[in-house]
Every structure is written in C-alpha cells, then in structure tokens.
Amino acid sequence: MKKVFSFIVLVVFIVFCSGCKKVENQDSNNSVIKVDVCVYGATSGGVIAAYTAKKQGKSVLLVEPTKRIGGLSSGGLGQTDIGKVEIIQGLSLDFYRRIGKQYGKDEPVFLFEPHVALDVFNQYIKEADIQVLYQNRIIEAKKNNNTIQSIVLEDTSKADTFNEVKAKVFIDCSYEGDLMALAGVSYFVGREDNEQYGESLNGVQMLHGHQFPDGVDPYKIKGDPKSGLLYGILPGEMGKQGSGNKDVQAYNFRITLTDDPEKKIEITKPENYDPSKYELMIRLIEKANYTKLNELFIWSSMPNHKTDINNRNAFSTDMIGANWDYPDGSYEVREKIFKDHIDYTKGMLYFVGHDSRVPKTIRDEMLRWGYPKDEYEDTDHFTPQLYIREARRMIGRMVMTQDYCQHKQTAEDVVGWGAYNMDSHNCGRYVVNGMVKNEGNVEVWPGGPYNISYRAITPKEEEVSNLLVPVCLSASHIAYGSIRMEPVFMVLGQNAAIAACLAIDNHNNCVQKVDSRKVMEIFNR
C-alpha cells in the first residue's frame, strides 16, 4: 500500500474546558457526566446505537450538536436508498416497520415524511429512557495514552457553558467524524488516487451521468473568456482521470415541499437572492430543451402530498465545489457553508418558479408547491439537515475498497452489509475544451450484497482503544459511496453498540479485542 499523502490528517486539538451537566458540579457552568457508553451524534445510527447500549443494560448518554435527532432520515431523506432489502436487519428493519405502523401498515415502509421519522426516533429515546444532550458540540477529546478519558462539549444554547463526559467506550456516529478526529485517529478527506488501493472508480472521474451536453458556454458573455466564469464553475483544470485530490462530493438538501393548499407556504424571494447564480441552469435548459420540472430535479413523491427532492442532471440542488472546506472546517466555517447552501437552495426554488427565462411549463409546475406547515416548525419549515454525503473517513484496521464491494475480496469479520451502487455525486465543475463539464459522478452496481468488516469501524489500537466509528468508517471514497446509506448506518450503529458492551464486559473497554462473531450472535438473537 502506498504511503497516504497529505490529505491524511492526524488531529490533536487541545483546548482546556470543563463540562456542564449535574453529576459532579464544579461550578455553575461546569459539571461532569459519567456513563458507560457515550454516543456522539444523534443521526439514525446514533439513536439506534444509544438504544442498543441502553437495552444491553449500560448507562448511556447521546450527544447531539443540533436541536433535532435522526439526521438525514428525519431531515428529508424519505426516499430510502437500499440496494437490496435483505441487508436491512435488526433494529434497522424495526425502524422501517415502525414507520409502517405510523401509516397503519403491517409491513416496513421506506417512503415517509420527516416528522414521522422523528416520531419513531423519539419512540426509541422514550422507550429506553435515553438521556439526550442537545446543542452540545465537541471541542476536545482528553486521552491517556491510547484511551479516551473524556470529551469536552460546548453548550451552544448557553454562553460559556461546557459539559465534560467521561465514558468507558465512545461511539462516534456523527456525519463529520469530529470525535474521531479530535481523538487523534487517522483519517482521509477527498478521493484517493486509483493506484493507492488498486481501484478503477476512485479519483477524478469525468463520466456521462449528471453531465452537461456538449456546447454549453461557461463564460458570463458567451464566447468571451475575459468576461469571467459563470457562477458555479471552478477556475483551473480538472485533473488527470483517476488521480486523487482533496475534492469532496457535493452536498445538498433533500427538500420537503407540499402541494396541499391547506399546508402550503408560498415560496417567496429569500434573503441574499441572486439570480446570476442560476445562469448555468438557463443555458442547460436551452441546450437540452427541458420543459418539465422533473428534468431539473429528482421530484419524488412522499405520503400526504409531500416530496423528497434530490439533485438531477448537470445543474440542480447539488452545490458543486462549495463544500470542500467543510470536513476539516471550524464550526464557524461550517456555519457559513451551511448558510451558503440555504441561500443557494431557497434562491433556486424561487428562481425556477419566477424567472421569466424559465419555460412557462416548468414555472407553472413549480408554483404548485410550497414549504409544508407541518414540517420543520423550528427552522421556518425548511430542513436543518444538510446532506453530508461524505466528510472524513477513518483509516482504521482495514479499509473497505472497491474490491470488497465487487466481491473480489470478502470481509469475514462481518458486522453489516452494503448493496447500493458505488455512488459519488459530482465533485467539481470546470471548463473543458471551451465547454462546461462536471466531474466526479460515478454510479456502478456492486453486483449484490457484500460484507462490511468489523475492523472498518474500529481504529488502530495504538491510536484509540475505546472508540467505534460506524458512520465515518474506514473506506475508500468509492467504497464509502456504496456503504453510506441510512439503513446501513443503523445496522452498523447497532453492532457498534453491541461491541461496546462486550468491550466493557470482557475486554477492559478495548474494542479491538472484541470478536465480531460474538457481536453477530447477539445481533441475530
């Protein structure tokens, strides 16, 4: 294996703070919580991990940096990405069965509204009596040699207030891998060169999916390079096919709208509206002769007249190239990137419905829709969850690669399964031969379900011995593109929690000493 180049980051972040919940009071703004298992990140996998550990008889704290649990599954992604339904097992399957019950059905349901998913996640919290610490984000991980002693959290709801959490085992279920990074675990951001792991689908990829047709002019004044590039086109060159770089696949929002007149809130001109951001959309419409709304967006129908809207074709909801600084960015940097995505998305929805250059057939379709009164009441009826498709990826005891997805190698220490396409959204948008071209989109079927290794959710023991990472797990960019699905994260979250309990009971809190066969024995009961 070649030496991992500069995108591998070992982060040691030292800030001395003390913490804030009422177990060991230190002063009015500082206290300490002691638990067996601390789960950081109340994503779908995080809620399931916390529920599992609590049902195994451990004391548990679930930490969530925002006000809302459930991550993408309660944040608009109701069109569940599966691949093969048989890989959804354990509490992951239970979640979708509970969704079905919410709709009066005796079977799993994989299309659902955000508030229904939130209700189900709150069922798990209530049933297991899980303590949840909202609006707390990690600023430090305190270690003794290779063991995390505690993490320090900043309470963003109260000025100068901190929580310190001491636990025997920690589980990082965040989409960003912040606990993992602050604990000094090796990780990677971007795309590896194909040569690094002997892959063919990693690195720079200019393919045909979600691509501009030939002939779309990239310049503000058509044919005049001196006029400058249109918004959304990156300066510089694309790079050699298959070469690695720091570029991160695009983020977007999975948008919930409704056409129910009684629940619809009109999409009005948002703050910071700038129609020049969407000039490329007009040129794409003209070149491709689009006349339907579903040619600009994947417009999926959800129950009760709602949508799960996703990116489609060359220019859509993906904000290509705007997220590269997100994975390793400070909280302030991330907040700016998040706000930029909000402005871009709300502006696009207004633009498509109101700009006279958009074909009337598309405008008329768009004007049927509005924000739903019964969703996301705390955030002006727009999802607070940005789709972090990929951020940091751990370099653990083994790395899941394209060969594992395509069954050329098999992980015998199984703790979960993947089955979805090896999928990457576009990472960049450049001028190529005088035309606009996107780069990074890959969609390749793996050929059926494959095993995910226990070693891929555990760090190297010399780095950290009491941490599991079931979301930002150890995988190459292209393998992660298949693994990174919400049902898979729930399976991995459940098994990470089982492993944490076994480590506490039998292995002096060392997760690397846990036998995955014992984990699966408990999982299958």
C-alpha positions as CSV (number, residue, x, y, z in Angstrom):
1,M,0.0,0.0,0.0
2,K,1.4,3.4,-1.0
3,K,2.1,6.0,1.6
4,V,-1.0,8.0,2.2
5,F,-0.4,11.6,1.0
6,S,-1.2,14.9,2.5
7,F,-4.9,14.5,2.9
8,I,-4.4,12.2,5.8
9,V,-4.8,14.2,8.9
10,L,-3.8,13.4,12.5
11,V,-5.6,16.0,14.5
12,V,-4.6,16.8,18.0
13,F,-6.7,19.6,19.3
14,I,-6.1,20.7,22.8
15,V,-8.4,23.2,24.5
16,F,-8.9,23.1,28.2
17,C,-12.5,23.3,29.2
18,S,-14.7,21.7,31.8
19,G,-18.2,20.5,31.4
20,C,-21.9,21.1,32.5
21,K,-24.5,18.5,33.5
22,K,-25.4,17.7,37.0
23,V,-23.3,14.8,38.2
24,E,-20.1,16.3,39.5
25,N,-20.7,20.0,39.9
26,Q,-17.5,22.1,39.5
27,D,-19.1,25.5,39.3
28,S,-22.4,26.9,37.9
29,N,-21.3,26.4,34.3
30,N,-19.2,23.3,34.6
31,S,-20.1,19.7,35.6
32,V,-19.2,16.2,34.6
33,I,-21.3,13.3,33.3
34,K,-20.2,9.7,33.9
35,V,-21.6,6.9,31.7
36,D,-20.7,3.5,30.4
37,V,-21.2,4.5,26.7
38,C,-21.2,7.9,25.1
39,V,-22.7,8.2,21.6
40,Y,-21.7,11.4,19.8
41,G,-24.1,12.3,17.0
42,A,-27.9,11.5,17.1
43,T,-28.0,10.5,13.5
44,S,-30.1,7.5,12.6
45,G,-27.2,5.3,13.5
46,G,-26.5,7.2,16.7
47,V,-30.1,6.8,18.0
48,I,-30.0,3.1,17.3
49,A,-26.6,2.8,18.9
50,A,-27.7,4.5,22.1
51,Y,-30.9,2.5,22.2
52,T,-29.0,-0.8,21.8
53,A,-26.4,0.0,24.5
54,K,-29.2,1.0,26.9
55,K,-31.1,-2.2,26.2
56,Q,-27.9,-4.1,26.9
57,G,-28.0,-2.7,30.4
58,K,-25.4,0.1,30.1
59,S,-25.7,3.7,31.2
60,V,-25.8,5.8,28.1
61,L,-25.5,9.5,27.0
62,L,-26.5,10.5,23.5
63,V,-25.0,13.8,22.4
64,E,-26.4,15.8,19.5
65,P,-24.9,19.2,18.4
66,T,-28.3,20.4,17.0
67,K,-31.8,20.6,18.3
68,R,-33.0,17.6,16.2
69,I,-32.3,13.8,16.2
70,G,-32.4,11.4,13.3
71,G,-30.0,13.1,10.9
72,L,-31.0,12.6,7.3
73,S,-33.7,10.1,8.0
74,S,-35.7,12.8,9.8
75,G,-34.3,15.6,7.6
76,G,-35.9,15.0,4.3
77,L,-34.4,11.7,3.0
78,G,-37.7,9.8,2.9
79,Q,-36.9,8.1,-0.4
80,T,-34.8,5.4,1.3
81,D,-31.7,4.2,-0.6
82,I,-31.4,0.4,-0.2
83,G,-29.9,-1.6,-3.0
84,K,-31.2,-4.9,-1.6
85,V,-33.8,-5.0,1.1
86,E,-32.4,-8.2,2.7
87,I,-29.4,-6.2,4.1
88,I,-31.8,-4.3,6.3
89,Q,-31.9,-6.3,9.5
90,G,-32.1,-5.9,13.3
91,L,-33.2,-2.5,14.6
92,S,-32.8,-1.0,11.1
93,L,-35.6,-3.2,9.9
94,D,-37.5,-2.4,13.1
95,F,-37.3,1.3,12.3
96,Y,-39.0,0.9,8.9
97,R,-41.6,-1.4,10.4
98,R,-42.4,1.3,13.0
99,I,-42.6,3.8,10.1
100,G,-45.2,1.4,8.5
101,K,-47.2,1.3,11.7
102,Q,-47.3,5.1,11.7
103,Y,-49.1,4.8,8.4
104,G,-51.4,2.0,9.5
105,K,-49.5,-0.8,7.7
106,D,-48.2,-4.1,9.0
107,E,-45.0,-4.0,6.9
108,P,-41.9,-2.0,6.5
109,V,-42.3,1.4,4.7
110,F,-39.4,3.1,3.0
111,L,-41.1,6.3,1.9
112,F,-42.0,8.6,4.7
113,E,-42.4,12.2,5.9
114,P,-39.7,13.8,8.1
115,H,-41.9,14.3,11.1
116,V,-43.0,10.6,11.0
117,A,-39.3,9.5,11.2
118,L,-38.7,12.0,14.0
119,D,-41.6,10.5,15.9
120,V,-40.2,7.0,15.6
121,F,-36.7,8.1,16.7
122,N,-38.3,9.7,19.7
123,Q,-40.1,6.4,20.5
124,Y,-36.7,4.8,20.9
125,I,-35.5,7.6,23.1
126,K,-38.6,7.3,25.3
127,E,-38.7,3.5,25.5
128,A,-35.1,3.2,26.6
129,D,-35.2,6.3,28.7
130,I,-32.1,7.6,27.0
131,Q,-30.5,10.8,28.2
132,V,-30.0,13.2,25.3
133,L,-27.8,16.2,25.4
134,Y,-28.9,18.6,22.7
135,Q,-27.0,21.6,21.3
136,N,-23.7,20.3,22.5
137,R,-20.7,20.0,20.2
138,I,-17.3,18.5,20.9
139,I,-14.3,20.8,21.3
140,E,-11.8,18.4,22.9
141,A,-11.0,14.7,23.5
142,K,-8.9,14.0,26.6
143,K,-6.7,10.9,26.3
144,N,-4.4,8.9,28.5
145,N,-2.1,7.1,26.1
146,N,-4.5,5.4,23.6
147,T,-7.6,5.7,25.8
148,I,-10.2,8.4,25.6
149,Q,-10.8,9.5,29.2
150,S,-13.4,12.1,28.4
151,I,-14.7,14.6,25.8
152,V,-15.4,18.2,26.4
153,L,-18.6,19.7,24.9
154,E,-19.6,23.3,24.2
155,D,-23.2,24.0,25.0
156,T,-24.3,26.3,22.2
157,S,-27.6,27.2,23.9
158,K,-25.8,28.8,26.9
159,A,-22.9,31.2,26.8
160,D,-19.7,29.9,28.5
161,T,-21.2,26.6,29.4
162,F,-19.5,23.3,28.9
163,N,-20.1,19.6,29.6
164,E,-17.4,17.0,30.2
165,V,-18.4,13.4,29.5
166,K,-16.4,10.5,30.9
167,A,-17.2,7.1,29.4
168,K,-15.7,3.7,29.2
169,V,-16.4,3.4,25.4
170,F,-17.3,6.2,22.9
171,I,-19.1,5.8,19.6
172,D,-18.8,8.5,17.0
173,C,-22.0,8.5,14.9
174,S,-21.6,12.0,13.5
175,Y,-21.6,12.5,9.8
176,E,-18.4,14.6,10.2
177,G,-16.3,12.3,12.4
178,D,-15.4,15.1,14.9
179,L,-14.9,12.9,17.9
180,M,-12.7,10.6,15.9
181,A,-10.6,13.4,14.6
182,L,-10.1,15.1,17.9
183,A,-9.1,11.8,19.5
184,G,-6.2,11.6,17.1
185,V,-7.5,8.8,14.8
186,S,-6.0,8.8,11.2
187,Y,-8.5,9.8,8.6
188,F,-8.7,10.9,4.9
189,V,-10.6,13.7,3.2
190,G,-11.2,13.7,-0.5
191,R,-10.5,11.0,-3.1
192,E,-7.6,8.6,-3.2
193,D,-5.7,8.0,-6.3
194,N,-6.8,4.8,-8.0
195,E,-3.3,3.4,-7.6
196,Q,-3.5,3.6,-3.8
197,Y,-5.9,0.7,-3.4
198,G,-5.8,-0.8,-6.9
199,E,-9.2,0.7,-7.8
200,S,-10.7,2.0,-11.1
201,L,-13.5,4.2,-9.9
202,N,-11.8,6.5,-7.4
203,G,-10.1,9.8,-8.0
204,V,-11.1,12.2,-10.8
205,Q,-13.9,10.9,-13.0
206,M,-15.4,12.7,-15.9
207,L,-18.2,10.4,-17.0
208,H,-21.7,10.8,-18.5
209,G,-24.0,10.9,-15.5
210,H,-25.4,14.2,-14.4
211,Q,-23.3,15.8,-17.1
212,F,-23.7,18.9,-19.3
213,P,-24.3,18.2,-23.0
214,D,-21.6,19.5,-25.3
215,G,-21.7,23.1,-26.2
216,V,-22.8,24.9,-23.0
217,D,-20.8,28.1,-22.9
218,P,-19.0,28.7,-19.5
219,Y,-18.5,32.5,-19.7
220,K,-20.6,35.4,-18.5
221,I,-20.5,36.8,-22.0
222,K,-20.8,33.9,-24.4
223,G,-17.6,33.2,-26.2
224,D,-15.6,35.8,-24.2
225,P,-13.2,34.2,-21.7
226,K,-12.3,37.7,-20.5
227,S,-15.8,38.2,-19.2
228,G,-15.2,35.7,-16.4
229,L,-16.7,32.3,-15.5
230,L,-20.4,31.9,-14.6
231,Y,-21.3,31.2,-11.0
232,G,-20.6,27.6,-10.0
233,I,-17.7,27.0,-12.4
234,L,-14.3,26.4,-10.8
235,P,-11.1,28.0,-12.1
236,G,-8.2,25.8,-13.0
237,E,-8.0,22.4,-14.7
238,M,-10.0,19.2,-13.9
239,G,-7.0,16.9,-13.2
240,K,-6.0,13.6,-14.6
241,Q,-8.6,10.8,-14.8
242,G,-8.2,8.6,-11.7
243,S,-5.9,11.0,-9.8
244,G,-6.5,11.7,-6.2
245,N,-7.3,15.1,-4.7
246,K,-9.0,16.9,-1.8
247,D,-12.3,17.5,-3.6
248,V,-15.4,16.3,-1.7
249,Q,-18.6,15.2,-3.5
250,A,-21.3,17.8,-3.4
251,Y,-23.8,18.3,-0.6
252,N,-27.4,19.4,-0.9
253,F,-30.7,19.4,1.0
254,R,-33.3,16.7,0.5
255,I,-36.1,19.2,0.1
256,T,-39.6,18.7,1.5
257,L,-42.3,20.6,-0.2
258,T,-46.1,20.1,-0.4
259,D,-48.9,20.9,-2.9
260,D,-51.6,20.6,-0.3
261,P,-53.3,24.0,-0.3
262,E,-54.1,23.8,3.4
263,K,-50.5,23.1,4.3
264,K,-48.6,25.0,1.7
265,I,-46.5,28.1,2.5
266,E,-45.6,30.2,-0.6
267,I,-42.0,30.1,-1.7
268,T,-41.1,33.8,-1.6
269,K,-37.9,35.6,-2.7
270,P,-35.3,34.7,0.0
271,E,-32.7,36.9,1.5
272,N,-29.5,37.2,-0.5
273,Y,-31.3,36.2,-3.6
274,D,-29.0,36.4,-6.7
275,P,-30.4,35.2,-10.0
276,S,-27.0,35.2,-11.6
277,K,-26.2,32.0,-9.6
278,Y,-28.6,30.1,-11.9
279,E,-27.5,31.3,-15.3
280,L,-26.0,27.9,-16.0
281,M,-29.4,26.4,-15.4
282,I,-30.9,28.6,-18.1
283,R,-28.2,27.6,-20.5
284,L,-28.7,24.0,-19.7
285,I,-32.5,24.3,-20.2
286,E,-31.9,25.9,-23.6
287,K,-29.3,23.3,-24.8
288,A,-31.2,20.3,-23.5
289,N,-34.7,21.6,-24.3
290,Y,-36.1,20.9,-20.9
291,T,-39.8,21.5,-20.4
292,K,-40.6,19.6,-17.2
293,L,-39.8,20.2,-13.6
294,N,-38.6,16.6,-13.1
295,E,-35.8,17.3,-15.7
296,L,-34.3,19.8,-13.2
297,F,-34.9,17.8,-10.0
298,I,-35.5,14.2,-8.9
299,W,-39.0,15.0,-7.7
300,S,-40.0,12.0,-5.6
301,S,-43.5,11.8,-4.1
302,M,-43.9,11.1,-0.3
303,P,-47.1,10.4,1.6
304,N,-49.6,13.2,2.2
305,H,-48.7,15.4,-0.8
306,K,-45.1,15.9,0.1
307,T,-41.8,15.5,-1.7
308,D,-38.2,14.3,-1.2
309,I,-36.4,16.4,-3.9
310,N,-32.9,15.5,-4.9
311,N,-30.3,16.6,-7.4
312,R,-30.8,15.7,-11.1
313,N,-28.8,16.2,-14.3
314,A,-26.0,18.8,-14.7
315,F,-27.2,21.7,-12.7
316,S,-29.6,21.3,-9.8
317,T,-29.6,21.2,-6.0
318,D,-26.0,20.0,-5.6
319,M,-23.8,22.9,-4.8
320,I,-20.7,21.5,-6.5
321,G,-17.4,22.7,-5.2
322,A,-18.8,24.7,-2.3
323,N,-18.2,22.2,0.4
324,W,-14.5,21.2,0.1
325,D,-13.6,23.1,3.3
326,Y,-16.5,21.6,5.3
327,P,-15.0,18.3,6.7
328,D,-12.0,19.9,8.4
329,G,-13.5,23.3,8.8
330,S,-14.1,25.1,12.1
331,Y,-17.7,25.3,13.3
332,E,-17.7,28.9,12.0
333,V,-16.5,27.8,8.6
334,R,-19.2,25.1,8.5
335,E,-21.9,27.5,9.5
336,K,-21.0,29.7,6.6
337,I,-21.0,26.8,4.2
338,F,-24.4,25.7,5.6
339,K,-25.8,29.2,5.1
340,D,-24.5,29.4,1.6
341,H,-26.3,26.1,0.8
342,I,-29.5,27.5,2.3
343,D,-29.3,30.7,0.2
344,Y,-28.5,28.8,-2.9
345,T,-31.3,26.3,-2.5
346,K,-34.1,28.6,-1.5
347,G,-33.0,31.0,-4.2
348,M,-33.1,28.2,-6.8
349,L,-36.7,27.2,-5.8
350,Y,-37.8,30.8,-6.2
351,F,-35.9,31.3,-9.4
352,V,-37.4,28.2,-11.1
353,G,-40.9,29.5,-10.2
354,H,-40.5,33.1,-11.1
355,D,-37.7,33.9,-13.6
356,S,-39.2,34.6,-17.0
357,R,-36.4,32.8,-18.8
358,V,-37.5,29.5,-17.3
359,P,-40.1,27.8,-19.6
360,K,-43.7,28.5,-18.5
361,T,-44.5,24.9,-18.3
362,I,-41.7,24.5,-15.6
363,R,-42.7,27.7,-13.8
364,D,-46.3,26.6,-13.6
365,E,-45.4,23.2,-12.1
366,M,-43.1,24.8,-9.6
367,L,-45.7,27.3,-8.4
368,R,-47.9,24.4,-7.3
369,W,-45.5,23.7,-4.5
370,G,-44.6,25.4,-1.2
371,Y,-43.0,24.8,2.2
372,P,-45.0,22.5,4.5
373,K,-46.6,24.0,7.6
374,D,-46.4,20.7,9.4
375,E,-42.7,20.1,9.0
376,Y,-39.6,21.7,10.5
377,E,-41.5,24.3,12.6
378,D,-38.4,25.4,14.4
379,T,-36.5,26.3,11.2
380,D,-39.0,28.2,9.0
381,H,-40.3,24.9,7.6
382,F,-37.0,24.1,5.8
383,T,-34.8,21.1,6.8
384,P,-32.0,21.9,9.2
385,Q,-30.0,18.8,8.0
386,L,-27.5,19.3,5.2
387,Y,-26.8,16.1,3.3
388,I,-23.2,15.5,4.3
389,R,-22.7,12.7,1.8
390,E,-19.1,12.3,2.8
391,A,-16.7,14.1,5.1
392,R,-13.8,12.5,7.0
393,R,-13.3,8.8,6.5
394,M,-11.3,6.9,9.1
395,I,-8.2,4.9,8.2
396,G,-8.8,2.0,10.6
397,R,-7.5,-1.5,11.0
398,M,-8.6,-2.3,7.4
399,V,-10.0,-0.2,4.6
400,M,-13.1,-1.2,2.7
401,T,-12.3,-0.7,-1.0
402,Q,-13.9,-1.3,-4.5
403,D,-12.7,-4.9,-4.4
404,Y,-14.8,-5.7,-1.3
405,C,-17.9,-4.0,-2.9
406,Q,-17.4,-6.1,-6.1
407,H,-16.8,-9.4,-4.3
408,K,-13.1,-9.7,-5.3
409,Q,-12.3,-9.8,-1.6
410,T,-14.6,-10.7,1.3
411,A,-14.6,-9.4,4.9
412,E,-15.0,-12.4,7.1
413,D,-15.4,-10.4,10.3
414,V,-18.8,-9.1,9.2
415,V,-20.8,-6.5,11.2
416,G,-23.1,-5.3,8.4
417,W,-23.8,-5.3,4.7
418,G,-23.8,-2.9,1.8
419,A,-25.6,-3.3,-1.5
420,Y,-26.2,0.1,-3.0
421,N,-24.4,1.5,-6.1
422,M,-20.8,2.6,-5.7
423,D,-22.1,6.2,-5.9
424,S,-20.5,9.6,-6.0
425,H,-22.1,12.8,-6.8
426,N,-20.0,15.4,-8.8
427,C,-17.1,17.0,-7.0
428,G,-16.1,19.8,-9.4
429,R,-17.3,21.8,-12.4
430,Y,-14.7,23.1,-14.9
431,V,-14.1,24.4,-18.4
432,V,-13.1,21.6,-20.7
433,N,-12.3,22.4,-24.4
434,G,-14.3,25.6,-24.0
435,M,-17.4,23.9,-22.6
436,V,-18.8,23.4,-19.1
437,K,-18.3,19.9,-17.7
438,N,-18.9,18.3,-14.3
439,E,-16.5,15.9,-12.7
440,G,-16.9,13.2,-10.1
441,N,-20.2,11.4,-10.7
442,V,-20.0,7.6,-10.5
443,E,-22.8,5.1,-10.4
444,V,-21.8,1.5,-10.6
445,W,-23.7,-1.5,-9.3
446,P,-21.6,-3.7,-7.0
447,G,-23.4,-6.9,-8.1
448,G,-25.2,-7.7,-4.9
449,P,-24.8,-7.5,-1.1
450,Y,-21.3,-7.7,0.4
451,N,-19.9,-7.8,3.9
452,I,-18.7,-4.8,5.9
453,S,-15.8,-5.6,8.2
454,Y,-15.7,-5.0,12.0
455,R,-12.1,-3.8,11.5
456,A,-13.5,-1.0,9.3
457,I,-15.5,0.5,12.3
458,T,-12.6,0.3,14.7
459,P,-9.4,2.5,14.8
460,K,-5.9,1.1,15.1
461,E,-5.5,0.1,18.7
462,E,-2.3,2.2,19.1
463,E,-4.3,5.3,18.2
464,V,-7.5,4.7,20.3
465,S,-8.7,1.6,22.0
466,N,-12.1,2.6,23.3
467,L,-13.8,4.2,20.2
468,L,-16.0,2.8,17.5
469,V,-16.8,4.7,14.3
470,P,-19.8,3.2,12.4
471,V,-20.6,6.3,10.2
472,C,-17.2,7.8,9.2
473,L,-15.9,4.3,8.9
474,S,-12.7,3.1,7.2
475,A,-13.4,3.0,3.5
476,S,-12.0,4.5,0.3
477,H,-14.1,7.2,-1.4
478,I,-15.7,4.9,-3.9
479,A,-16.5,2.1,-1.4
480,Y,-17.9,4.6,1.0
481,G,-20.2,5.8,-1.7
482,S,-21.9,2.4,-1.6
483,I,-21.8,2.0,2.2
484,R,-23.1,5.5,3.2
485,M,-26.8,4.7,3.3
486,E,-29.1,5.3,6.3
487,P,-30.3,1.7,6.7
488,V,-26.6,0.5,6.7
489,F,-25.7,3.1,9.3
490,M,-28.4,1.8,11.6
491,V,-27.2,-1.8,11.3
492,L,-23.6,-0.6,12.0
493,G,-24.7,1.6,14.9
494,Q,-26.5,-1.3,16.5
495,N,-23.5,-3.6,16.1
496,A,-21.1,-0.9,17.3
497,A,-23.1,-0.6,20.5
498,I,-23.1,-4.4,21.0
499,A,-19.3,-4.4,20.5
500,A,-19.0,-1.5,23.0
501,C,-20.9,-3.5,25.6
502,L,-18.8,-6.6,25.0
503,A,-15.6,-4.5,25.3
504,I,-16.8,-3.2,28.7
505,D,-17.8,-6.6,30.0
506,N,-14.9,-8.7,28.8
507,H,-12.0,-6.7,27.3
508,N,-11.1,-3.8,29.6
509,N,-13.0,-1.4,27.3
510,C,-10.8,-2.4,24.3
511,V,-13.0,-2.6,21.2
512,Q,-10.2,-4.2,19.1
513,K,-10.3,-7.3,21.3
514,V,-14.0,-7.9,20.6
515,D,-14.8,-10.9,18.4
516,S,-17.2,-9.9,15.6
517,R,-18.7,-13.4,15.7
518,K,-19.9,-12.7,19.2
519,V,-21.3,-9.4,18.1
520,M,-23.3,-11.0,15.3
521,E,-24.5,-13.8,17.6
522,I,-26.1,-11.2,19.8
523,F,-27.4,-9.2,16.8
524,N,-29.2,-12.2,15.4
525,R,-30.9,-13.2,18.6
